[in-house]
Amino acid sequence: MANLNLKTLSLASVTPDLVDLIRKFCPNLTHLSLSLTTPEIPISVSDLLSCSIFLRHFSIYIYSSEFPFLTTEELLKFARSFPKSLLYFGFYLAINSDILNFFLKECPASFQVLSVYRSEIIEENLLKVIINYAKEKKSLRKLLLDSEIYSYEGSIISAAIQEAKSFIPIIDGTIEYNRPYSGSFMDNLHRDLWDNDITFSL
């Protein structure tokens, strides 16, 4: 029996079969966070996203150091599965600037918030991809990064972040207890608190 009232779901150790169950029985989710057991993003996640027409917040975690897509077709399916309702996308994935650029160009959602949880992937080219996205989409209001990354004054990354501030109104840190949907501290939190990381008007 479907749980039509469930709006918020945060799960760790998620398998492809569990994703299928979420798709079948939780059709009205607005806030979803998944930490996957697989080194790649399974097709079942794309199937779930394409059915989640009310989804506003989505975070995905894969702690493997491998690329999360086996083929370009899988990346394309994942990107195009995002519903237009989605405003917040946070990710802990082993991706590079080329993968992120491809994803953002193919994704139909207009993100207001991007949160990059995996600090080791943050470099100049990846930030430039996000800057170009902000220029083209004109929807991005907030970029959340590891606080140690954006505080490196005088570095190439610091210079790229300064450039980003010309196009993205708010650039801030990700993992803080008072930002429940910015990092990993989101268990048993009320859905309304998660909306604190979306700025609808400035």
Stockholm file with secondary structure:
# STOCKHOLM 1.0

chainA/1-202         MANLNLKTLSLASVTPDLVDLIRKFCPNLTHLSLSLTTPEIPISVSDLLSCSIFLRHFSIYIYSSEFPFLTTEELLKFARSFPKSLLYFGFYLAINSDILNFFLKECPASFQVLSVYRSEIIEENLLKVIINYAKEKKSLRKLLLDSEIYSYEGSIISAAIQEAKSFIPIIDGTIEYNRPYSGSFMDNLHRDLWDNDITFSL
#=GR chainA/1-202 SS CCCTTCCEEEEEEECHHHHHHHHHHCTTCSEEEEEESSSSCCHHHHHHHHHCTTCCEEEEECCCSSCSCSSHHHHHHHHHTSCTTCCEEEEECCCCHHHHHHHHHHCCCCCSEEEECCGGGCCHHHHHHHHHHHHHHCCCCEEEECHHHHTCTTSHHHHHHHHHTTTCSEEEESCCTTCTTTSSCCTTCCHHHHGGGCCSCC
#=GC SS_cons         CCCTTCCEEEEEEECHHHHHHHHHHCTTCSEEEEEESSSSCCHHHHHHHHHCTTCCEEEEECCCSSCSCSSHHHHHHHHHTSCTTCCEEEEECCCCHHHHHHHHHHCCCCCSEEEECCGGGCCHHHHHHHHHHHHHHCCCCEEEECHHHHTCTTSHHHHHHHHHTTTCSEEEESCCTTCTTTSSCCTTCCHHHHGGGCCSCC
//
